[in-house]
C-alpha cells in the first residue's frame, strides 16, 4: 500500500508541475493574451493537488489529514478551495486503495476536471441521435456531479459557514462581473456560477438555492 501511494505521489508531483507551468503561462497579460489558464476552476484543482501531495509526502502526516486554508467565514475562495481540496483528497486515496497490483490509479484529474473533459466530448455529438458512447459519458458525468454535490453538502462545509457567519453557502456568484476583472476574456474564466452548475449538475436556481442565495445577504 505504501509503495502504491509513493508511486501515485510521484505521478501527482509531475501533474502538479505540469499544471503549474500552464497556470503560470496564463498569469501575465492573461486577460487579453493568456492561454486560458488563469481560471478559478483550474486554480482550485491545482491547489487541491498541491495540498494532497503535501500530505502524502509528509513524514509527520501520520493518519489522513489535510491542511486547512479557510478564512474566518469559509464562504469565499478559501472556502471553495477547502471544499474542492478535501474532495480530491478523498478521491486520491480511494483511487490508490482500489487500484490492483500493477495498475496505475487515475489520480491526475479532479472530479470536476473529469466532468469538464466529458462535457467537452459530449457537446460535439449529435443531439438528436443518442448513441451508446454518448449515453455512457453522460451517465459517468452525472455520477461525478452527484458525488461532487454530496461531498459539498455532507462534509460540514456549509455548517462551518453557518456557525461563523449565520448563513450557509458560498458568496462566489461573480459571473456577473466584467470578464476584464474576473478572468481570461477568451475563455470566460472567473464565471463561478457556470463552474458550480457544471460541477454539481445543477441549474442556476439550484446553485442559488443550495449555495449562494442566502450568502448574498451576508456582509462578511
C-alpha atoms as one frame of an Amber mdcrd trajectory, in Angstrom:
protein
   0.000   0.000   0.000   2.822   2.356   0.876   4.541   1.637  -2.436   1.326
   2.280  -4.369   0.867   5.598  -2.606   4.509   6.547  -3.222   4.170   5.791
  -6.935   0.917   7.756  -7.078   2.595  10.671  -5.298   5.362  10.673  -7.923
   2.743  10.799 -10.674   0.876  13.543  -8.822   4.070  15.598  -8.459   4.541
  15.503 -12.235   0.926  16.564 -12.720   1.333  19.459 -10.263   4.470  20.674
 -12.051   2.805  20.458 -15.467  -0.348  22.184 -14.216   1.638  24.960 -12.562
   3.541  25.672 -15.760   0.246  26.045 -17.634  -1.229  28.117 -14.811   1.825
  30.389 -14.761   1.659  30.980 -18.517  -1.807  32.430 -18.182  -0.928  34.967
 -15.499   0.997  37.720 -17.237  -1.288  39.590 -19.582  -3.709  36.704 -19.286
  -6.817  38.853 -19.545  -6.099  39.575 -23.205  -3.385  37.193 -24.394  -3.222
  34.280 -21.968  -3.979  30.698 -22.903  -6.975  30.350 -20.656  -5.125  29.048
 -17.623  -5.857  31.973 -15.339  -9.196  30.493 -14.342 -10.740  29.929 -10.948
 -11.694  26.326 -11.638  -8.168  25.400 -12.713  -6.658  27.250  -9.767  -8.847
  25.260  -7.358  -7.759  21.997  -8.992  -4.085  22.932  -8.706  -4.392  23.849
  -5.024  -6.257  20.591  -4.318  -3.466  18.540  -5.856  -0.738  20.521  -4.071
  -2.402  20.070  -0.683  -2.850  16.343  -1.224   0.738  15.980  -2.400   1.985
  17.859   0.669   0.091  15.486   2.932   1.063  12.172   1.344   4.743  13.131
   1.186   4.924  14.463   4.745   6.543  12.179   7.316   4.582  13.964  10.011
   1.170  13.426   8.434   0.501  10.089  10.176  -3.188   9.403   9.682  -5.075
  11.028   6.819  -5.162  14.779   7.200  -5.125  17.901   5.076  -4.066  21.465
   5.772  -6.897  23.907   6.400  -6.898  27.059   4.307 -10.181  28.614   5.381
 -10.570  32.277   6.180 -12.797  33.244   9.096 -16.069  32.542   7.299 -15.064
  29.922   4.732 -17.512  31.403   2.246 -15.224  32.856  -0.403 -12.306  31.489
  -2.425 -10.608  29.803   0.529 -13.842  28.034   1.461 -14.313  26.814  -2.098
 -10.667  25.753  -2.167 -11.058  23.749   1.035 -14.170  22.057  -0.311 -12.531
  21.043  -3.601  -9.299  20.042  -1.846 -10.941  17.642   0.594 -12.981  16.262
  -2.310  -9.845  15.461  -4.294  -8.034  14.217  -1.169 -10.723  11.542  -0.706
 -10.669  10.721  -4.423  -6.879  10.295  -4.425  -6.796   7.850  -1.510  -9.809
   5.914  -2.792  -8.218   5.540  -6.252  -4.896   4.394  -4.790  -6.518   1.942
  -2.363  -8.756   0.367  -5.023  -6.023   0.030  -7.684  -4.961  -3.556  -8.326
  -1.303  -4.602  -8.192   0.486  -3.281 -11.253  -2.400  -0.956 -12.078  -1.831
   2.803 -12.213  -4.552   4.679 -10.291  -6.214   7.534 -12.151  -5.303  10.451
  -9.907  -4.246  13.188 -12.345  -7.689  14.812 -12.671 -10.111  16.034 -10.033
 -13.737  15.000 -10.385 -14.504  18.430 -11.818 -11.729  18.142 -14.398 -13.120
  14.754 -15.429 -16.547  16.354 -15.806 -15.065  19.115 -17.963 -13.427  16.545
 -20.222 -16.625  14.512 -20.574 -18.668  17.652 -21.243 -16.239  18.723 -23.983
 -16.518  15.290 -25.609 -20.316  15.153 -25.380 -21.088  18.603 -26.835 -19.932
  17.881 -30.425 -22.024  14.690 -30.629 -25.381  14.942 -32.499 -28.154  15.900
 -30.079 -30.943  14.081 -31.907 -29.173  10.744 -32.327 -28.064   9.383 -28.942
 -25.619   6.500 -29.075 -24.064   4.192 -26.512 -20.901   6.275 -26.260 -22.846
   9.457 -25.535 -25.139   7.716 -23.050 -22.183   6.179 -21.206 -20.364   9.512
 -20.998 -23.469  11.319 -19.756 -24.022   8.612 -17.135 -20.429   8.944 -15.932
 -20.665  12.739 -15.858 -23.901  12.641 -13.853 -22.308  10.189 -11.397 -19.348
  12.543 -10.844 -21.665  15.543 -10.462 -23.729  13.673  -7.878 -20.565  12.771
  -5.949 -19.436  16.417  -6.005 -22.827  17.609  -4.772 -22.981  15.056  -1.960
 -19.449  15.941  -0.923 -20.264  19.658  -0.833 -23.471  19.161   1.136 -22.423
  16.417   3.567 -18.879  17.266   4.702 -19.833  20.076   7.120 -18.554  22.928
   4.927 -21.963  24.616   4.941 -22.362  24.079   8.680 -18.981  25.740   9.311
 -20.103  28.696   7.210 -23.352  28.976   9.155 -21.586  28.729  12.502 -19.148
  31.500  11.578 -21.470  33.893   9.752 -25.075  32.906  10.413 -25.794  31.690
   6.888 -24.808  28.753   4.710 -23.348  28.865   1.230 -20.553  30.384  -0.832
 -20.559  34.057  -1.818 -18.902  33.152  -5.109 -21.565  34.263  -7.548 -19.288
  36.620  -9.503 -20.222  35.584 -13.042 -21.981  38.942 -13.454 -18.719  40.846
 -13.020 -16.902  42.001 -16.147 -14.552  39.384 -17.536 -11.882  42.091 -17.566
 -11.840  41.766 -13.778 -12.678  38.117 -13.225 -10.624  36.187 -15.716  -9.462
  35.487 -19.210 -11.844  37.112 -21.717 -11.467  34.422 -24.341 -12.199  31.514
 -22.010 -14.690  33.134 -19.602 -12.524  32.249 -16.639 -13.995  33.501 -13.386
 -17.610  32.649 -14.142 -18.199  30.906 -10.857 -21.902  30.235 -11.426 -21.161
  28.263 -14.594 -18.426  26.375 -12.755 -20.819  25.363  -9.969 -23.578  24.397
 -12.397 -21.230  22.049 -14.224 -19.558  20.773 -11.051 -22.812  19.800  -9.326
 -25.153  19.190 -12.267 -27.496  21.955 -11.086 -29.247  24.752 -12.953 -28.883
  28.387 -11.907 -31.793  28.180  -9.469 -30.370  25.022  -7.928 -26.979  26.651
  -7.286 -28.660  29.690  -5.755 -30.917  27.587  -3.548 -28.157  25.305  -2.251
 -25.086  27.541  -2.183 -25.339  31.262  -2.926 -28.764  32.777  -2.291 -28.533
  33.366   1.461 -24.851  34.260   1.232 -25.596  37.297  -0.912 -27.108  38.921
   2.152 -24.070  38.176   4.301 -21.739  41.133   4.788 -18.662  39.186   5.954
